Amino acid sequence: MVKIETLDGDGFWKNAYAHQRGNLLKKVNVPEDQIIELVNKKYMEIPAALRYEIETSGINKKDLQ
């Protein structure tokens, strides 16, 4: 059985700058006006559905650097 790779969303969010967070949100198709609001929030304040999308999107940290 193949293991699904997930991004450590909380760890990434804690250590990322706002522009890196914005790049992540763009990759999961969040509208620009929402990105501006979300980049300054804590990871647990983001809606659960969006956190799930981030963690299961298949994006690696290397893709975001």
PQR file of N, CA, C, O and H, with PARSE charges and radii, in Angstrom:
ATOM      1  N   MET A   1       0.843  -1.179   0.000 -0.4000 1.5000
ATOM      2  CA  MET A   1       0.000   0.000   0.000 -0.0000 2.0000
ATOM      3  C   MET A   1       0.889   1.243   0.000  0.5500 1.7000
ATOM      4  O   MET A   1       1.862   1.309   0.752 -0.5500 1.4000
ATOM      5  N   VAL A   2       0.568   2.206  -0.820 -0.4000 1.5000
ATOM      6  CA  VAL A   2       1.354   3.421  -0.941 -0.0000 2.0000
ATOM      7  C   VAL A   2       0.945   4.413   0.132  0.5500 1.7000
ATOM      8  O   VAL A   2      -0.240   4.661   0.354 -0.5500 1.4000
ATOM      9  H   VAL A   2      -0.222   2.152  -1.430  0.4000 1.0000
ATOM     10  N   LYS A   3       1.933   4.969   0.783 -0.4000 1.5000
ATOM     11  CA  LYS A   3       1.670   5.985   1.799 -0.0000 2.0000
ATOM     12  C   LYS A   3       1.443   7.332   1.115  0.5500 1.7000
ATOM     13  O   LYS A   3       2.212   7.726   0.238 -0.5500 1.4000
ATOM     14  H   LYS A   3       2.896   4.768   0.603  0.4000 1.0000
ATOM     15  N   ILE A   4       0.401   8.025   1.513 -0.4000 1.5000
ATOM     16  CA  ILE A   4       0.121   9.349   0.967 -0.0000 2.0000
ATOM     17  C   ILE A   4       1.037  10.350   1.654  0.5500 1.7000
ATOM     18  O   ILE A   4       1.086  10.424   2.882 -0.5500 1.4000
ATOM     19  H   ILE A   4      -0.224   7.705   2.225  0.4000 1.0000
ATOM     20  N   GLU A   5       1.753  11.110   0.858 -0.4000 1.5000
ATOM     21  CA  GLU A   5       2.628  12.127   1.436 -0.0000 2.0000
ATOM     22  C   GLU A   5       1.813  13.343   1.840  0.5500 1.7000
ATOM     23  O   GLU A   5       0.950  13.804   1.093 -0.5500 1.4000
ATOM     24  H   GLU A   5       1.713  11.050  -0.140  0.4000 1.0000
ATOM     25  N   THR A   6       2.094  13.853   3.023 -0.4000 1.5000
ATOM     26  CA  THR A   6       1.397  15.044   3.491 -0.0000 2.0000
ATOM     27  C   THR A   6       2.415  16.091   3.898  0.5500 1.7000
ATOM     28  O   THR A   6       3.535  15.777   4.300 -0.5500 1.4000
ATOM     29  H   THR A   6       2.795  13.479   3.630  0.4000 1.0000
ATOM     30  N   LEU A   7       2.005  17.323   3.787 -0.4000 1.5000
ATOM     31  CA  LEU A   7       2.824  18.451   4.209 -0.0000 2.0000
ATOM     32  C   LEU A   7       2.557  18.715   5.678  0.5500 1.7000
ATOM     33  O   LEU A   7       1.404  18.712   6.107 -0.5500 1.4000
ATOM     34  H   LEU A   7       1.094  17.578   3.460  0.4000 1.0000
ATOM     35  N   ASP A   8       3.595  18.942   6.445 -0.4000 1.5000
ATOM     36  CA  ASP A   8       3.421  19.336   7.848 -0.0000 2.0000
ATOM     37  C   ASP A   8       2.998  20.798   7.842  0.5500 1.7000
ATOM     38  O   ASP A   8       3.825  21.702   7.957 -0.5500 1.4000
ATOM     39  H   ASP A   8       4.532  18.945   6.096  0.4000 1.0000
ATOM     40  N   GLY A   9       1.703  21.008   7.706 -0.4000 1.5000
ATOM     41  CA  GLY A   9       1.173  22.358   7.569 -0.0000 2.0000
ATOM     42  C   GLY A   9       1.497  23.253   8.751  0.5500 1.7000
ATOM     43  O   GLY A   9       1.913  24.398   8.570 -0.5500 1.4000
ATOM     44  H   GLY A   9       1.031  20.273   7.612  0.4000 1.0000
ATOM     45  N   ASP A  10       1.312  22.747   9.945 -0.4000 1.5000
ATOM     46  CA  ASP A  10       1.556  23.548  11.139 -0.0000 2.0000
ATOM     47  C   ASP A  10       3.028  23.917  11.260  0.5500 1.7000
ATOM     48  O   ASP A  10       3.358  25.066  11.555 -0.5500 1.4000
ATOM     49  H   ASP A  10       0.975  21.817  10.092  0.4000 1.0000
ATOM     50  N   GLY A  11       3.904  22.960  11.037 -0.4000 1.5000
ATOM     51  CA  GLY A  11       5.345  23.235  11.118 -0.0000 2.0000
ATOM     52  C   GLY A  11       5.793  24.215  10.059  0.5500 1.7000
ATOM     53  O   GLY A  11       6.586  25.114  10.335 -0.5500 1.4000
ATOM     54  H   GLY A  11       3.635  22.027  10.797  0.4000 1.0000
ATOM     55  N   PHE A  12       5.287  24.048   8.838 -0.4000 1.5000
ATOM     56  CA  PHE A  12       5.633  24.978   7.769 -0.0000 2.0000
ATOM     57  C   PHE A  12       5.126  26.374   8.090  0.5500 1.7000
ATOM     58  O   PHE A  12       5.861  27.353   7.959 -0.5500 1.4000
ATOM     59  H   PHE A  12       4.643  23.318   8.613  0.4000 1.0000
ATOM     60  N   TRP A  13       3.878  26.466   8.509 -0.4000 1.5000
ATOM     61  CA  TRP A  13       3.231  27.761   8.758 -0.0000 2.0000
ATOM     62  C   TRP A  13       3.959  28.529   9.850  0.5500 1.7000
ATOM     63  O   TRP A  13       4.123  29.746   9.765 -0.5500 1.4000
ATOM     64  H   TRP A  13       3.281  25.671   8.616  0.4000 1.0000
ATOM     65  N   LYS A  14       4.391  27.808  10.873 -0.4000 1.5000
ATOM     66  CA  LYS A  14       5.071  28.433  12.012 -0.0000 2.0000
ATOM     67  C   LYS A  14       6.412  29.042  11.605  0.5500 1.7000
ATOM     68  O   LYS A  14       6.810  30.080  12.135 -0.5500 1.4000
ATOM     69  H   LYS A  14       4.258  26.820  10.942  0.4000 1.0000
ATOM     70  N   ASN A  15       7.107  28.399  10.665 -0.4000 1.5000
ATOM     71  CA  ASN A  15       8.449  28.830  10.294 -0.0000 2.0000
ATOM     72  C   ASN A  15       8.514  29.628   8.999  0.5500 1.7000
ATOM     73  O   ASN A  15       9.602  30.024   8.580 -0.5500 1.4000
ATOM     74  H   ASN A  15       6.784  27.556  10.235  0.4000 1.0000
ATOM     75  N   ALA A  16       7.380  29.872   8.358 -0.4000 1.5000
ATOM     76  CA  ALA A  16       7.371  30.533   7.053 -0.0000 2.0000
ATOM     77  C   ALA A  16       7.091  32.028   7.184  0.5500 1.7000
ATOM     78  O   ALA A  16       6.401  32.475   8.099 -0.5500 1.4000
ATOM     79  H   ALA A  16       6.496  29.551   8.698  0.4000 1.0000
ATOM     80  N   TYR A  17       7.651  32.783   6.239 -0.4000 1.5000
ATOM     81  CA  TYR A  17       7.332  34.198   6.121 -0.0000 2.0000
ATOM     82  C   TYR A  17       6.008  34.341   5.383  0.5500 1.7000
ATOM     83  O   TYR A  17       5.521  33.383   4.783 -0.5500 1.4000
ATOM     84  H   TYR A  17       8.212  32.419   5.495  0.4000 1.0000
ATOM     85  N   ALA A  18       5.430  35.528   5.428 -0.4000 1.5000
ATOM     86  CA  ALA A  18       4.112  35.763   4.825 -0.0000 2.0000
ATOM     87  C   ALA A  18       4.099  35.442   3.331  0.5500 1.7000
ATOM     88  O   ALA A  18       3.125  34.875   2.835 -0.5500 1.4000
ATOM     89  H   ALA A  18       5.826  36.306   5.915  0.4000 1.0000
ATOM     90  N   HIS A  19       5.157  35.793   2.610 -0.4000 1.5000
ATOM     91  CA  HIS A  19       5.147  35.517   1.166 -0.0000 2.0000
ATOM     92  C   HIS A  19       5.198  34.017   0.881  0.5500 1.7000
ATOM     93  O   HIS A  19       4.645  33.559  -0.118 -0.5500 1.4000
ATOM     94  H   HIS A  19       5.948  36.254   3.013  0.4000 1.0000
ATOM     95  N   GLN A  20       5.858  33.251   1.750 -0.4000 1.5000
ATOM     96  CA  GLN A  20       5.894  31.800   1.576 -0.0000 2.0000
ATOM     97  C   GLN A  20       4.516  31.187   1.870  0.5500 1.7000
ATOM     98  O   GLN A  20       4.083  30.246   1.205 -0.5500 1.4000
ATOM     99  H   GLN A  20       6.307  33.623   2.562  0.4000 1.0000
ATOM    100  N   ARG A  21       3.847  31.743   2.875 -0.4000 1.5000
ATOM    101  CA  ARG A  21       2.489  31.288   3.177 -0.0000 2.0000
ATOM    102  C   ARG A  21       1.566  31.610   2.013  0.5500 1.7000
ATOM    103  O   ARG A  21       0.710  30.803   1.648 -0.5500 1.4000
ATOM    104  H   ARG A  21       4.198  32.507   3.415  0.4000 1.0000
ATOM    105  N   GLY A  22       1.741  32.790   1.431 -0.4000 1.5000
ATOM    106  CA  GLY A  22       0.940  33.192   0.280 -0.0000 2.0000
ATOM    107  C   GLY A  22       1.149  32.265  -0.905  0.5500 1.7000
ATOM    108  O   GLY A  22       0.194  31.912  -1.598 -0.5500 1.4000
ATOM    109  H   GLY A  22       2.436  33.445   1.727  0.4000 1.0000
ATOM    110  N   ASN A  23       2.391  31.870  -1.140 -0.4000 1.5000
ATOM    111  CA  ASN A  23       2.680  30.938  -2.232 -0.0000 2.0000
ATOM    112  C   ASN A  23       1.975  29.600  -2.008  0.5500 1.7000
ATOM    113  O   ASN A  23       1.443  29.012  -2.949 -0.5500 1.4000
ATOM    114  H   ASN A  23       3.166  32.156  -0.578  0.4000 1.0000
ATOM    115  N   LEU A  24       1.970  29.128  -0.780 -0.4000 1.5000
ATOM    116  CA  LEU A  24       1.282  27.877  -0.458 -0.0000 2.0000
ATOM    117  C   LEU A  24      -0.214  28.012  -0.720  0.5500 1.7000
ATOM    118  O   LEU A  24      -0.825  27.122  -1.312 -0.5500 1.4000
ATOM    119  H   LEU A  24       2.402  29.606  -0.015  0.4000 1.0000
ATOM    120  N   LEU A  25      -0.799  29.109  -0.286 -0.4000 1.5000
ATOM    121  CA  LEU A  25      -2.237  29.304  -0.476 -0.0000 2.0000
ATOM    122  C   LEU A  25      -2.588  29.435  -1.957  0.5500 1.7000
ATOM    123  O   LEU A  25      -3.649  28.982  -2.385 -0.5500 1.4000
ATOM    124  H   LEU A  25      -0.303  29.832   0.194  0.4000 1.0000
ATOM    125  N   LYS A  26      -1.702  30.053  -2.741 -0.4000 1.5000
ATOM    126  CA  LYS A  26      -1.941  30.150  -4.187 -0.0000 2.0000
ATOM    127  C   LYS A  26      -1.949  28.769  -4.828  0.5500 1.7000
ATOM    128  O   LYS A  26      -2.731  28.510  -5.742 -0.5500 1.4000
ATOM    129  H   LYS A  26      -0.839  30.422  -2.394  0.4000 1.0000
ATOM    130  N   LYS A  27      -1.076  27.880  -4.348 -0.4000 1.5000
ATOM    131  CA  LYS A  27      -0.990  26.534  -4.928 -0.0000 2.0000
ATOM    132  C   LYS A  27      -2.233  25.695  -4.647  0.5500 1.7000
ATOM    133  O   LYS A  27      -2.512  24.743  -5.376 -0.5500 1.4000
ATOM    134  H   LYS A  27      -0.441  28.091  -3.605  0.4000 1.0000
ATOM    135  N   VAL A  28      -2.976  26.035  -3.606 -0.4000 1.5000
ATOM    136  CA  VAL A  28      -4.223  25.319  -3.319 -0.0000 2.0000
ATOM    137  C   VAL A  28      -5.437  26.139  -3.756  0.5500 1.7000
ATOM    138  O   VAL A  28      -6.553  25.907  -3.290 -0.5500 1.4000
ATOM    139  H   VAL A  28      -2.749  26.808  -3.014  0.4000 1.0000
ATOM    140  N   ASN A  29      -5.210  27.102  -4.656 -0.4000 1.5000
ATOM    141  CA  ASN A  29      -6.271  27.861  -5.326 -0.0000 2.0000
ATOM    142  C   ASN A  29      -7.155  28.702  -4.401  0.5500 1.7000
ATOM    143  O   ASN A  29      -8.377  28.719  -4.546 -0.5500 1.4000
ATOM    144  H   ASN A  29      -4.303  27.291  -5.034  0.4000 1.0000
ATOM    145  N   VAL A  30      -6.529  29.393  -3.458 -0.4000 1.5000
ATOM    146  CA  VAL A  30      -7.261  30.324  -2.602 -0.0000 2.0000
ATOM    147  C   VAL A  30      -7.299  31.673  -3.321  0.5500 1.7000
ATOM    148  O   VAL A  30      -6.275  32.121  -3.834 -0.5500 1.4000
ATOM    149  H   VAL A  30      -5.536  29.379  -3.341  0.4000 1.0000
ATOM    150  N   PRO A  31      -8.467  32.328  -3.365 -0.5600 1.5000
ATOM    151  CA  PRO A  31      -8.561  33.643  -4.016  0.2800 2.0000
ATOM    152  C   PRO A  31      -7.645  34.678  -3.358  0.5500 1.7000
ATOM    153  O   PRO A  31      -7.395  34.630  -2.153 -0.5500 1.4000
ATOM    154  N   GLU A  32      -7.155  35.608  -4.169 -0.4000 1.5000
ATOM    155  CA  GLU A  32      -6.176  36.611  -3.717 -0.0000 2.0000
ATOM    156  C   GLU A  32      -6.663  37.416  -2.509  0.5500 1.7000
ATOM    157  O   GLU A  32      -5.885  37.673  -1.590 -0.5500 1.4000
ATOM    158  H   GLU A  32      -7.358  35.647  -5.147  0.4000 1.0000
ATOM    159  N   ASP A  33      -7.941  37.817  -2.497 -0.4000 1.5000
ATOM    160  CA  ASP A  33      -8.442  38.624  -1.375 -0.0000 2.0000
ATOM    161  C   ASP A  33      -8.448  37.833  -0.064  0.5500 1.7000
ATOM    162  O   ASP A  33      -8.273  38.414   1.007 -0.5500 1.4000
ATOM    163  H   ASP A  33      -8.573  37.608  -3.243  0.4000 1.0000
ATOM    164  N   GLN A  34      -8.645  36.525  -0.139 -0.4000 1.5000
ATOM    165  CA  GLN A  34      -8.599  35.701   1.068 -0.0000 2.0000
ATOM    166  C   GLN A  34      -7.160  35.442   1.512  0.5500 1.7000
ATOM    167  O   GLN A  34      -6.885  35.332   2.707 -0.5500 1.4000
ATOM    168  H   GLN A  34      -8.787  36.053  -1.009  0.4000 1.0000
ATOM    169  N   ILE A  35      -6.251  35.346   0.551 -0.4000 1.5000
ATOM    170  CA  ILE A  35      -4.840  35.127   0.889 -0.0000 2.0000
ATOM    171  C   ILE A  35      -4.331  36.253   1.776  0.5500 1.7000
ATOM    172  O   ILE A  35      -3.631  36.011   2.759 -0.5500 1.4000
ATOM    173  H   ILE A  35      -6.475  35.436  -0.419  0.4000 1.0000
ATOM    174  N   ILE A  36      -4.686  37.483   1.427 -0.4000 1.5000
ATOM    175  CA  ILE A  36      -4.240  38.648   2.197 -0.0000 2.0000
ATOM    176  C   ILE A  36      -4.677  38.542   3.653  0.5500 1.7000
ATOM    177  O   ILE A  36      -3.926  38.920   4.552 -0.5500 1.4000
ATOM    178  H   ILE A  36      -5.255  37.680   0.628  0.4000 1.0000
ATOM    179  N   GLU A  37      -5.881  38.031   3.894 -0.4000 1.5000
ATOM    180  CA  GLU A  37      -6.381  37.885   5.264 -0.0000 2.0000
ATOM    181  C   GLU A  37      -5.753  36.691   5.980  0.5500 1.7000
ATOM    182  O   GLU A  37      -5.470  36.762   7.176 -0.5500 1.4000
ATOM    183  H   GLU A  37      -6.491  37.724   3.164  0.4000 1.0000
ATOM    184  N   LEU A  38      -5.535  35.600   5.255 -0.4000 1.5000
ATOM    185  CA  LEU A  38      -5.107  34.353   5.889 -0.0000 2.0000
ATOM    186  C   LEU A  38      -3.625  34.293   6.240  0.5500 1.7000
ATOM    187  O   LEU A  38      -3.254  33.597   7.185 -0.5500 1.4000
ATOM    188  H   LEU A  38      -5.765  35.542   4.284  0.4000 1.0000
ATOM    189  N   VAL A  39      -2.764  35.006   5.505 -0.4000 1.5000
ATOM    190  CA  VAL A  39      -1.323  34.861   5.752 -0.0000 2.0000
ATOM    191  C   VAL A  39      -0.908  35.316   7.143  0.5500 1.7000
ATOM    192  O   VAL A  39       0.118  34.863   7.651 -0.5500 1.4000
ATOM    193  H   VAL A  39      -3.066  35.572   4.737  0.4000 1.0000
ATOM    194  N   ASN A  40      -1.667  36.187   7.763 -0.4000 1.5000
ATOM    195  CA  ASN A  40      -1.292  36.685   9.087 -0.0000 2.0000
ATOM    196  C   ASN A  40      -1.992  35.963  10.232  0.5500 1.7000
ATOM    197  O   ASN A  40      -1.798  36.314  11.396 -0.5500 1.4000
ATOM    198  H   ASN A  40      -2.501  36.555   7.350  0.4000 1.0000
ATOM    199  N   LYS A  41      -2.799  34.964   9.914 -0.4000 1.5000
ATOM    200  CA  LYS A  41      -3.474  34.192  10.953 -0.0000 2.0000
ATOM    201  C   LYS A  41      -2.596  33.019  11.382  0.5500 1.7000
ATOM    202  O   LYS A  41      -1.705  32.595  10.646 -0.5500 1.4000
ATOM    203  H   LYS A  41      -2.957  34.679   8.968  0.4000 1.0000
ATOM    204  N   LYS A  42      -2.856  32.505  12.572 -0.4000 1.5000
ATOM    205  CA  LYS A  42      -2.199  31.287  13.019 -0.0000 2.0000
ATOM    206  C   LYS A  42      -2.793  30.117  12.250  0.5500 1.7000
ATOM    207  O   LYS A  42      -3.928  30.184  11.778 -0.5500 1.4000
ATOM    208  H   LYS A  42      -3.579  32.849  13.170  0.4000 1.0000
ATOM    209  N   TYR A  43      -2.029  29.058  12.130 -0.4000 1.5000
ATOM    210  CA  TYR A  43      -2.455  27.911  11.319 -0.0000 2.0000
ATOM    211  C   TYR A  43      -3.777  27.324  11.821  0.5500 1.7000
ATOM    212  O   TYR A  43      -4.622  26.934  11.015 -0.5500 1.4000
ATOM    213  H   TYR A  43      -1.107  29.003  12.513  0.4000 1.0000
ATOM    214  N   MET A  44      -3.960  27.258  13.117 -0.4000 1.5000
ATOM    215  CA  MET A  44      -5.184  26.667  13.661 -0.0000 2.0000
ATOM    216  C   MET A  44      -6.395  27.583  13.493  0.5500 1.7000
ATOM    217  O   MET A  44      -7.524  27.137  13.696 -0.5500 1.4000
ATOM    218  H   MET A  44      -3.274  27.575  13.771  0.4000 1.0000
ATOM    219  N   GLU A  45      -6.195  28.838  13.132 -0.4000 1.5000
ATOM    220  CA  GLU A  45      -7.304  29.768  12.887 -0.0000 2.0000
ATOM    221  C   GLU A  45      -7.827  29.661  11.449  0.5500 1.7000
ATOM    222  O   GLU A  45      -8.882  30.209  11.130 -0.5500 1.4000
ATOM    223  H   GLU A  45      -5.278  29.201  12.967  0.4000 1.0000
ATOM    224  N   ILE A  46      -7.097  28.963  10.595 -0.4000 1.5000
ATOM    225  CA  ILE A  46      -7.533  28.752   9.214 -0.0000 2.0000
ATOM    226  C   ILE A  46      -8.642  27.704   9.225  0.5500 1.7000
ATOM    227  O   ILE A  46      -8.582  26.766  10.019 -0.5500 1.4000
ATOM    228  H   ILE A  46      -6.240  28.518  10.854  0.4000 1.0000
ATOM    229  N   PRO A  47      -9.652  27.838   8.366 -0.5600 1.5000
ATOM    230  CA  PRO A  47     -10.733  26.846   8.336  0.2800 2.0000
ATOM    231  C   PRO A  47     -10.214  25.413   8.139  0.5500 1.7000
ATOM    232  O   PRO A  47      -9.246  25.185   7.414 -0.5500 1.4000
ATOM    233  N   ALA A  48     -10.869  24.469   8.791 -0.4000 1.5000
ATOM    234  CA  ALA A  48     -10.422  23.075   8.769 -0.0000 2.0000
ATOM    235  C   ALA A  48     -10.349  22.503   7.354  0.5500 1.7000
ATOM    236  O   ALA A  48      -9.433  21.742   7.039 -0.5500 1.4000
ATOM    237  H   ALA A  48     -11.656  24.654   9.380  0.4000 1.0000
ATOM    238  N   ALA A  49     -11.291  22.857   6.515 -0.4000 1.5000
ATOM    239  CA  ALA A  49     -11.289  22.336   5.146 -0.0000 2.0000
ATOM    240  C   ALA A  49     -10.050  22.793   4.387  0.5500 1.7000
ATOM    241  O   ALA A  49      -9.484  22.029   3.606 -0.5500 1.4000
ATOM    242  H   ALA A  49     -12.035  23.475   6.771  0.4000 1.0000
ATOM    243  N   LEU A  50      -9.630  24.027   4.610 -0.4000 1.5000
ATOM    244  CA  LEU A  50      -8.438  24.552   3.948 -0.0000 2.0000
ATOM    245  C   LEU A  50      -7.180  23.881   4.501  0.5500 1.7000
ATOM    246  O   LEU A  50      -6.266  23.569   3.738 -0.5500 1.4000
ATOM    247  H   LEU A  50     -10.090  24.648   5.245  0.4000 1.0000
ATOM    248  N   ARG A  51      -7.121  23.659   5.799 -0.4000 1.5000
ATOM    249  CA  ARG A  51      -5.975  22.957   6.388 -0.0000 2.0000
ATOM    250  C   ARG A  51      -5.861  21.552   5.802  0.5500 1.7000
ATOM    251  O   ARG A  51      -4.763  21.094   5.487 -0.5500 1.4000
ATOM    252  H   ARG A  51      -7.863  23.913   6.419  0.4000 1.0000
ATOM    253  N   TYR A  52      -6.986  20.877   5.658 -0.4000 1.5000
ATOM    254  CA  TYR A  52      -6.981  19.532   5.067 -0.0000 2.0000
ATOM    255  C   TYR A  52      -6.467  19.582   3.634  0.5500 1.7000
ATOM    256  O   TYR A  52      -5.669  18.738   3.226 -0.5500 1.4000
ATOM    257  H   TYR A  52      -7.878  21.249   5.914  0.4000 1.0000
ATOM    258  N   GLU A  53      -6.922  20.568   2.874 -0.4000 1.5000
ATOM    259  CA  GLU A  53      -6.482  20.720   1.482 -0.0000 2.0000
ATOM    260  C   GLU A  53      -4.977  20.961   1.410  0.5500 1.7000
ATOM    261  O   GLU A  53      -4.298  20.400   0.549 -0.5500 1.4000
ATOM    262  H   GLU A  53      -7.570  21.254   3.205  0.4000 1.0000
ATOM    263  N   ILE A  54      -4.454  21.791   2.309 -0.4000 1.5000
ATOM    264  CA  ILE A  54      -3.019  22.082   2.343 -0.0000 2.0000
ATOM    265  C   ILE A  54      -2.226  20.809   2.646  0.5500 1.7000
ATOM    266  O   ILE A  54      -1.233  20.515   1.981 -0.5500 1.4000
ATOM    267  H   ILE A  54      -5.005  22.247   3.008  0.4000 1.0000
ATOM    268  N   GLU A  55      -2.665  20.074   3.635 -0.4000 1.5000
ATOM    269  CA  GLU A  55      -1.910  18.905   4.096 -0.0000 2.0000
ATOM    270  C   GLU A  55      -1.962  17.737   3.116  0.5500 1.7000
ATOM    271  O   GLU A  55      -1.033  16.932   3.075 -0.5500 1.4000
ATOM    272  H   GLU A  55      -3.472  20.313   4.176  0.4000 1.0000
ATOM    273  N   THR A  56      -3.020  17.631   2.335 -0.4000 1.5000
ATOM    274  CA  THR A  56      -3.168  16.492   1.429 -0.0000 2.0000
ATOM    275  C   THR A  56      -2.968  16.868  -0.037  0.5500 1.7000
ATOM    276  O   THR A  56      -3.263  16.066  -0.923 -0.5500 1.4000
ATOM    277  H   THR A  56      -3.776  18.286   2.369  0.4000 1.0000
ATOM    278  N   SER A  57      -2.478  18.060  -0.299 -0.4000 1.5000
ATOM    279  CA  SER A  57      -2.344  18.539  -1.677 -0.0000 2.0000
ATOM    280  C   SER A  57      -1.164  17.906  -2.422  0.5500 1.7000
ATOM    281  O   SER A  57      -1.095  17.990  -3.648 -0.5500 1.4000
ATOM    282  H   SER A  57      -2.239  18.712   0.421  0.4000 1.0000
ATOM    283  N   GLY A  58      -0.248  17.283  -1.702 -0.4000 1.5000
ATOM    284  CA  GLY A  58       0.919  16.686  -2.344 -0.0000 2.0000
ATOM    285  C   GLY A  58       2.052  17.677  -2.563  0.5500 1.7000
ATOM    286  O   GLY A  58       3.044  17.349  -3.213 -0.5500 1.4000
ATOM    287  H   GLY A  58      -0.304  17.215  -0.705  0.4000 1.0000
ATOM    288  N   ILE A  59       1.919  18.871  -2.033 -0.4000 1.5000
ATOM    289  CA  ILE A  59       2.958  19.897  -2.147 -0.0000 2.0000
ATOM    290  C   ILE A  59       4.067  19.585  -1.141  0.5500 1.7000
ATOM    291  O   ILE A  59       3.797  19.226   0.005 -0.5500 1.4000
ATOM    292  H   ILE A  59       1.113  19.137  -1.504  0.4000 1.0000
ATOM    293  N   ASN A  60       5.313  19.727  -1.585 -0.4000 1.5000
ATOM    294  CA  ASN A  60       6.471  19.533  -0.707 -0.0000 2.0000
ATOM    295  C   ASN A  60       7.021  20.887  -0.287  0.5500 1.7000
ATOM    296  O   ASN A  60       6.746  21.908  -0.917 -0.5500 1.4000
ATOM    297  H   ASN A  60       5.532  20.018  -2.516  0.4000 1.0000
ATOM    298  N   LYS A  61       7.799  20.879   0.782 -0.4000 1.5000
ATOM    299  CA  LYS A  61       8.474  22.119   1.197 -0.0000 2.0000
ATOM    300  C   LYS A  61       9.384  22.638   0.084  0.5500 1.7000
ATOM    301  O   LYS A  61       9.521  23.848  -0.098 -0.5500 1.4000
ATOM    302  H   LYS A  61       8.022  20.050   1.294  0.4000 1.0000
ATOM    303  N   LYS A  62       9.997  21.729  -0.650 -0.4000 1.5000
ATOM    304  CA  LYS A  62      10.902  22.122  -1.735 -0.0000 2.0000
ATOM    305  C   LYS A  62      10.173  22.908  -2.811  0.5500 1.7000
ATOM    306  O   LYS A  62      10.760  23.793  -3.434 -0.5500 1.4000
ATOM    307  H   LYS A  62       9.885  20.746  -0.502  0.4000 1.0000
ATOM    308  N   ASP A  63       8.896  22.597  -3.038 -0.4000 1.5000
ATOM    309  CA  ASP A  63       8.091  23.316  -4.033 -0.0000 2.0000
ATOM    310  C   ASP A  63       7.838  24.758  -3.630  0.5500 1.7000
ATOM    311  O   ASP A  63       7.547  25.600  -4.479 -0.5500 1.4000
ATOM    312  H   ASP A  63       8.419  21.879  -2.532  0.4000 1.0000
ATOM    313  N   LEU A  64       7.946  25.041  -2.362 -0.4000 1.5000
ATOM    314  CA  LEU A  64       7.577  26.366  -1.837 -0.0000 2.0000
ATOM    315  C   LEU A  64       8.790  27.275  -1.600  0.5500 1.7000
ATOM    316  O   LEU A  64       8.619  28.438  -1.235 -0.5500 1.4000
ATOM    317  H   LEU A  64       8.182  24.357  -1.672  0.4000 1.0000
ATOM    318  N   GLN A  65       9.994  26.770  -1.799 -0.4000 1.5000
ATOM    319  CA  GLN A  65      11.177  27.576  -1.519 -0.0000 2.0000
ATOM    320  C   GLN A  65      11.704  28.261  -2.734  0.5500 1.7000
ATOM    321  O   GLN A  65      12.701  28.979  -2.654 -0.5500 1.4000
ATOM    322  H   GLN A  65      10.132  25.825  -2.096  0.4000 1.0000
TER
END
